Amino acid sequence: MIKVSVMYPNTPGARFDHDYYRNTHMPLVKTRMGDTCKYYTVDKGLAGGAPGAPATYVGMCHIFCESVEAFQAGFGPHAKEIMGDIPNYTDLAPVIQISEVVVG
């Protein structure tokens, strides 16, 4: 199992519409990817590690798939549409990481 993390840095003055991300963008991703996306989670940053520190990321999602190849097969054909939706909820550039899930 792999996890694709898409993280949006918490940048002062940046725009991020959590409602659109949760209710429109991520359902679009799941619909387009179909069964290659086993499930996904959405996070809203609250705070950093130190008292009073801001969250490192304003928002993020984690997409769980059986393999990198499964992710690429599900996401690739729809990448242009999915990536084209980003300006509808943010002006931030996402940071992406693919990880192997070793404990679930």
N, C-alpha and C positions, 0 to 999 in steps of 0.2 A: 504494500500500500504506500502511496506517495501523497504528499500534501503540497499543494501549490499555494504559497502565501503571497498575497498582493497587499502591500502596505503603503499607506499614504503618509509621508512625513508631516508632523505637526509644525507647520510653517506659519508664523504670525502674518495675518492679513490674507491668508489663502482662503478659498471658498471650498466647502465640502458640505453637500446636502445629504445628511444621513438618511432622511426619509426616502429620498429618491434612490439612494444606493441600496437600501434594504428592501424596499417595496417594488422597485422597477428594474434596476440594473442587475442585481443578483438573480432574480427570477428569470430574466432574459438569458443570462449565462447558463443557468440550469436547463432551461427549455432548449436552447441551441445545442448544448452538450449531450442532452439526453442521458442515457444510462451510463455513459463514460464518466459522468460526475456522480459518484456514489452518494455524496451529500456535501453540503458546504456550511460554514459558519460565518457570521459577520460579527466583528468586534467594533466597539466605539471606545476610543481612548479616553481614560479618565484622569490618570496621573502618572508621573514618573516614579522611579524607585526611591528618591529622596523626598522627605516631607516638603510639600509645597511645590515640587517640581512638576512641570507640565508633562503630559503624555508624550512619548517619543513619536507615536503615530496617532493621527487624528481618527483614523479608521482603517480597517483591514478586513480581508476575507481569507478564508482557507478552503480550498477546493480539494476534496479527497477523491483519488482515482486509484485504480488497480496498479497502474504503471505510468511511466513517462510517456510511453508510446500510446497508451489509452488516452491520456490527457491531450497529446498532440493530435490524435485522430478526432477527438471530440471538439477541441477548441479551434484547431487550424482552419477548417473550412468556414468558420464564422468569425475569425479574428478581426477582419475589417469592420464588421458590424458591431462587435462587442467593444473593440477599441474606439470606434467612432462614437460610442455612447458616453465615453468618459467626460467630454466637455459638458454634458447635461447635469453632472453632479459635482464636478471639481475642476479647478485649474492647476491641480498638483500632478506631478509625474509619479506614477507608482514605482515602488521598489518590489521586485519579484524574486522569490526564492523557491526552489523546488527541494523538498526534503523527503527522506525516507522515514516513514513512521515506524519506529522501533518498539514502542510501547503504545498500545491503544486502549 
